Amino acid sequence: MIDRDHDLSITKQAEVLKISRGSVYYVPRPVSPADLDIMQQLDRLHLEYPFAGSRMLRGLLALRGCKVGRRHVKTLMRRMGMEALYRRPRTTKPEPGHKIYPYLLRDLEITRPNQVWAMDITYIPMAHGFVYLAAVLDWATRRVLSWRLSITMEAAFCVETLEDALARHGKPDIFNTDQGSQFTGAAFTGVLADNGIAISMDGKGAWRDNVFVERLWKSIKYEEVYLRAYETVGEARSSIGRYLDFYNGRRPHSSLDDRTPDQAYFDLPPLRAAA
């Protein structure tokens, strides 16, 4: 996106693209091997016990022989974009200037492709670090429409992922996300508004509001990520890309009458039925 050899300065390019200069100049600070190990354990525990907060996670780590303070657990959770998933009174304030939209999917019957899309970000461990994965999912068919990896959780890579999905698959009636600052900022919601897409946001901490994306993360991690130890971001991107091709095109879902997401999205029969 940023051309460092362009006649325009990097500052001007960032202004034109409406992205933070910090994301352009950002140099990730190395994370200690001990913290990386704890983060990988936290990621697995979070998938198994999504309701667990820092206090419970500290206790679960202790049962595994990993002694770490609660404050440090909270610090690592923030770095991973992780929070306990349960419904609670909304006492936190949104980012200044960011509008929070209502949840539109409650009691809505979702039956067709491109009726509702959803998007989220998750932490991906590597052998010597980590990256973040963003994906756009078609709610009715579970098909992954677009995805990106990034070394930061800046909004720019989420906007790129959204624009790629829109360019390749048209647009949905409703687009659902959580209340993360990447999704509530004007750069992201502006793309949705400009395309006439209704914006829906989960209740704070209400994981069931975006349950199909949570299930996607669990599939990706147990069937791909936890079986690998990516050495580079390029290796992670290639391997996850191969898995998502398999997930969309060859992995049948019982909830889709044993069709793959591709078959459900393009309204094709299961392979065995076609045969």
N, C-alpha and C positions, 0 to 999 in steps of 0.2 A: 504494500500500500504506500509506504514512504520510500521515495527514491532519493537516496543520499547523494547521488550524482546530478540531481536536477538543478536547474538554474535557480529555482525558488529555494529559499532557505527552509530547513526542517521546521522551523517555527511557523512559517507561512503555510507550508504544506499541512501541518497539523491543524491550523486554523481553518483552511479550506475544507478539510475532511471532517472537521468538528470532532477531533479526538484529542485526548489529553497529551500534552508534551511529555508528561511523566511516563506515559506508556511507551513513548519513542525512545527516551533516554534511559529507561529503566534497566538496571543491571541487577539480576537477582543475587541476593546475598546467599552465600553457601549455608546450607543447613547441616548441622552436625549429624554424623551417622547414628548417634544415639536418638536424636529427635526424629530422624527419618524412620527408624525402627518403631518408635512410639506412634508416629503418625500412621504407619501401615497397620499397626494393631488397632488403633482407634477407628480406622476406616472399616476394618472387618467387623469390629464390635458394633459400629453404628448401623451397618447393614442388618445385623442380627437383632439389635435392640435399639430401634430408631427413637424410642421414647427416653433413652438414657441421657441424662445431663452430665455435666462435668463431675459431679460428686459420685454418681453411680459408675461412670466410666473409670474414675480413679480407683474405685473399689474393684472393678472387674480387672483392671490392669494389675492391681496388687495380687489378685488370685493367680495371675499368670507369672508372678514373681517379678513384676516390673514396678518398682517403687518410684512414684512421681507425685509431686504436689498438685493440688487441685488448681491452683492459679496457673501452673504451667500447662495443665491439660486444657484449661480455658483458652490460653494463648494459642496453643496448637490447633484447637478447634476453630478459632477465628481465622487462622491462616489457611485452614482447609475449607472454609466456607460451610462449616458443619454446625448444626444446632439441634437440640432435642426436638423431636417432632411430636407435638401434642397441642391440643386446642387450649388456649388460655386467654384471659382478658388482654386486649391490646393496650399495653402501657408504654410501648416504645414509640418514639416519634419518627416519621419517615424522613428521608433526606430532605434538607431544605429545598423547597421549590419542586419537589417530586410529588406528583399526584398518585394516590392509591385508588385503584379502580375496584368495583365490587366483583364478587365471584358470581359468574353467570351460568355455571353448569349444574347447579343444584336442581335436581328433579328434571333435568333436560334429557330427553331421549336422543342419544347420539348414535346414528345408524348408517351414516354414509361417509365416504372419503371427502376430505376438504370441508367438512362441517366444523370441526374443531381441531386446531393444532395446539400442541403444548411444547414448552421449552424449559430446560433447566441446565444447571452446571454441576459437575461432580469432580472430585479429586481423583487423579490417576497416579498411583505410585510407580516409580521407576527404580532401577537398580541403585542409582546415585542421585536421586532427586524426585521431582514430581512435576506434573503439568495439570491443567484443567481441561475437561472435555465439556463442550456445549453441544446439545443436539436438539433438533426440531422433530417432533413426533406427530404423526397423524393419529388422533385419538381412537377413531373407530377401527382402524386397520393395524395399528401398532407399527406402521412403517416409519423408519427413520428417513426423513426427507432431506436433511442436511446436517452436517456436523463439522466442528473445528476443534483443534487443540491450541492451547495458549499457555505461556509461562506465567501469565498474570490473569487476574479476574477483571480486567478493565472491560468497559462496556463495548469497546470497538469490535472485539472479536465476536461478541454476541450479535451486534448489528450485522456484521459480515455474514454470519450463519443464517440469520433471518432473511437477509436480502437474497442470498443464494437459494434458499428454499422457495421464495416468492418467484424468483426468475425461472426456476425449473419446474415448478408445480402449480403455478397460478396462485390463488389466495383462498384462505378459509373464511368462513363466516365469523368465527370467534377464535381468538388467540389467547391461550391461558399460560400464565407464569406464576412464580411466587413473587414476594415483595422485595426481592433483592434489588439493590441500587442499580445494578446493570440493566434491570428490566423496567424500573420506574422512571429513569431519566428520559429527558426529552429526545435524545438521539435515538432511543429505541422505540418509545411510544409514538414518536413522530412518524416513523416509517409505517407503523400500523394505521395511524390516523389518516395519513396521506393516501393509503390504499383502501380506506373505507372499511377497515376490519374492526369489529367490536373487541374491546380489550377486557379480559377477565383476569383477576388475580386471586390467588389462594388466600384464605384466612391466615393470619400470622401463625406459623408453626403447625398448620393443619395439613399434614402430609397426605391425607386421603384425598384432598382436593386435586392433587396431581399424581394419583397413585400409579398410573400407567408408566409415567417417566421413572418413578422410583423402582418399578419392576424391571424396566429396561436397564437401569444402572446395576441392579442385582445380577441380571443375566450377563451383561458385559463383564462384570468383575469376576464372577465365579467361573464363567465359561471361557474367558480370554485373559483379563488383566492379571489375576492371581496365579495364572499358569505360566506367566512370563516374567522376565526381569529386563525390561527395556533399558538398553545402554544409552540411547540417544532419543531425542524428540522425533527425529526422522524414522527411527525404528518403531517407536510407539505409534506414530501416524500410519505407517504401512501395515502394521500388524492389526491395529484396531480397524483400519479400513477393510482388511480382508475379512475380519470377523463380522463387520456390519453388512458386507456383501452376502455372507452366509446367513446372517440373521434375517435380512430382507428377502433373500431369494430361495433359501433352502431349508430354513428352520420352521417346521410346522407349529402352529399354536392350537391347542385344544379349544381355546375360546373363539377361534376363527373357523371352527369345524375342520380342523387339521389342514387348513390352508396356510400358506406362508403370507407374511405381510404384503409381498408383491402381488400375490394372487388375489388377496382381499382388496387391495387398493385399486388394481386394474380390473376387478370383477371377473377373475378367471377361476375355473373349477380346480379342485385338488388334482395333483398329477395322476394319482391312481384312478380317480373318477374319469379324467380325460382319457386315460389309457383304456 
